[in-house]
């Protein structure tokens, strides 16, 4: 159980606490959820870098790290769909979830063939942008509901009805692009029955 794996496990442990503070109505609950999500995102950035730099890459880490990322992001997006104050429909969530299932399936096929599916630049960009978008939305919720900072109504409407959906849809588009890149790059694994 090396340091990168401990950081990955910490991210998994933080997920239920993030969900808890998104749902319970206590003072500054969105702010606490924001801090938890940001901390979990930082562990995502650190564990892989430390594992590669110190040659601590393990099968446990290869398995749990991408799984922890997916569960963390999907948990946040699912909560956003449920919250009436966040203008997010289920369609982006379905697209993002489908992509994650597809990439996980490709990874299983690749492992069965002895091929390692490395995270590409599009996958990293998708993950980074999605986490930043989630942090931005959480920060907005924190300002509005935890601190009661309510700017001019037009500004609130613009953020709720334009900025939040744009962040969600850019994340979704990056998710589709990265999924397409994975599919194209590893299509031979799917098409190998010929």
C-alpha positions in Angstrom: 0.0 0.0 0.0 2.2 2.8 -1.3 1.5 6.6 -1.2 -0.2 6.8 -4.6 -2.6 4.0 -3.7 -3.3 5.6 -0.4 -4.2 8.8 -2.2 -6.5 6.9 -4.5 -8.1 5.2 -1.5 -8.5 8.6 0.1 -10.4 9.8 -3.0 -12.8 6.8 -2.7 -13.3 7.5 1.0 -14.1 11.2 0.3 -16.9 10.4 -2.2 -19.6 9.4 0.4 -18.7 12.5 2.5 -19.0 14.7 -0.6 -22.5 13.2 -1.2 -23.4 13.6 2.4 -22.7 17.3 2.4 -24.5 17.8 -0.9 -27.7 16.4 0.6 -27.8 17.4 4.2 -28.9 20.9 5.0 -26.4 22.2 7.5 -24.6 25.6 7.5 -22.1 25.9 4.6 -22.8 22.4 3.3 -22.1 23.3 -0.3 -18.8 24.9 0.8 -17.8 21.8 2.7 -18.8 19.6 -0.3 -16.7 22.0 -2.5 -13.6 21.5 -0.3 -14.1 17.7 -0.2 -14.5 17.5 -4.0 -11.5 19.8 -4.6 -9.4 17.7 -2.2 -10.4 14.5 -4.0 -9.5 16.2 -7.4 -6.1 17.1 -6.0 -5.5 13.5 -5.0 -6.4 12.5 -8.6 -3.7 14.9 -9.9 -1.1 13.7 -7.4 -1.4 9.9 -7.3 -0.5 9.3 -10.9 2.4 11.8 -10.9 3.9 10.3 -7.7 3.4 6.7 -9.0 5.2 7.4 -12.3 7.9 9.6 -10.7 8.8 7.1 -8.0 8.1 4.0 -10.1 5.3 2.9 -7.8 2.8 1.9 -10.5 0.8 -1.1 -9.3 -2.1 -3.2 -10.7 -4.2 -2.0 -7.7 -3.6 1.6 -8.7 -4.2 0.9 -12.4 -7.6 -0.6 -11.4 -8.7 1.7 -8.7 -7.5 5.1 -10.0 -9.7 5.3 -13.1 -12.6 3.8 -11.2 -12.3 6.4 -8.4 -12.2 9.2 -11.0 -15.4 7.9 -12.7 -17.3 7.4 -9.5 -16.3 10.9 -8.2 -17.3 12.7 -11.3 -20.5 10.7 -11.9 -21.6 11.2 -8.3 -21.3 15.0 -8.6 -23.1 15.1 -12.0 -25.9 12.9 -10.7 -26.4 15.2 -7.7 -26.5 18.2 -10.1 -29.2 16.5 -12.1 -31.3 16.2 -8.9 -30.7 19.7 -7.7 -33.3 22.1 -9.1 -30.9 25.0 -8.6 -28.5 23.5 -11.1 -29.7 23.7 -14.7 -28.5 20.3 -15.8 -30.6 17.7 -17.5 -30.0 13.9 -17.6 -28.8 13.8 -21.2 -25.2 14.9 -20.5 -25.1 12.5 -17.6 -26.2 9.6 -19.8 -23.7 10.5 -22.5 -20.8 10.8 -20.0 -21.8 7.5 -18.2 -22.1 5.7 -21.6 -18.6 6.9 -22.5 -17.2 5.7 -19.2 -18.8 2.2 -19.7 -17.4 2.1 -23.2 -13.8 3.0 -22.2 -14.0 0.5 -19.3 -15.1 -2.2 -21.7 -12.2 -1.3 -24.0 -9.8 -1.6 -21.1 -11.2 -5.1 -20.3 -10.7 -6.2 -23.9 -7.3 -4.7 -24.0 -6.3 -6.4 -20.7 -7.5 -9.7 -22.1 -5.3 -9.1 -25.2 -2.3 -8.1 -23.1 -2.6 -4.4 -24.2 -2.4 -1.5 -21.8 -4.8 1.4 -22.6 -3.0 4.5 -21.5 -4.8 7.7 -20.7 -4.5 9.9 -23.7 -4.4 13.7 -23.9 -8.1 13.9 -24.7 -9.0 11.8 -21.7 -6.8 13.9 -19.4 -8.2 17.1 -20.8 -11.8 15.8 -20.4 -11.1 14.8 -16.8 -9.4 18.1 -15.9 -12.1 20.3 -17.5 -14.9 18.3 -16.0 -13.5 18.5 -12.5 -12.8 22.3 -12.9 -16.4 22.7 -14.2 -17.8 20.8 -11.2 -15.7 22.9 -8.8 -17.0 26.1 -10.5 -20.6 25.0 -10.1 -20.0 24.0 -6.5 -18.4 27.4 -5.9 -21.5 29.1 -7.4 -23.8 27.1 -5.2 -21.6 28.0 -2.2 -21.8 31.7 -3.0 -25.6 31.7 -3.5 -26.8 29.4 -0.8 -24.0 29.2 1.9 -23.0 32.8 1.9 -26.2 34.4 0.6 -24.3 36.5 -1.9 -27.0 37.1 -4.5 -25.8 39.4 -7.2 -28.1 41.2 -9.6 -30.9 38.9 -10.8 -29.8 39.1 -14.5 -26.4 38.0 -13.5 -27.8 35.0 -11.5 -30.0 34.1 -14.5 -27.0 34.3 -16.9 -24.9 32.0 -14.7 -27.8 29.6 -14.0 -29.1 29.4 -17.6 -26.0 30.0 -19.7 -22.7 29.5 -17.9 -23.6 26.3 -16.0 -25.1 24.5 -19.1 -22.1 25.6 -21.2 -19.7 24.1 -18.6 -21.7 20.9 -18.6 -22.0 20.6 -22.4 -18.3 21.4 -23.0 -17.5 18.6 -20.6 -19.9 16.4 -22.5 -18.3 17.3 -25.8 -14.8 16.6 -24.5 -16.1 13.3 -23.2 -17.5 12.3 -26.6 -14.3 13.4 -28.4 -12.1 11.4 -25.9 -14.4 8.4 -26.2 -14.2 8.6 -30.0 -10.4 8.8 -29.9 -10.2 5.7 -27.6 -12.6 3.8 -29.8 -10.7 4.6 -33.0 -7.3 3.8 -31.4 -8.4 0.4 -30.0 -11.0 -0.5 -32.7 -8.8 -3.5 -33.7 -9.6 -5.1 -30.3 -13.3 -5.0 -31.1 -12.9 -6.0 -34.7 -10.4 -8.8 -34.0 -13.0 -11.6 -34.6 -12.7 -11.3 -38.4 
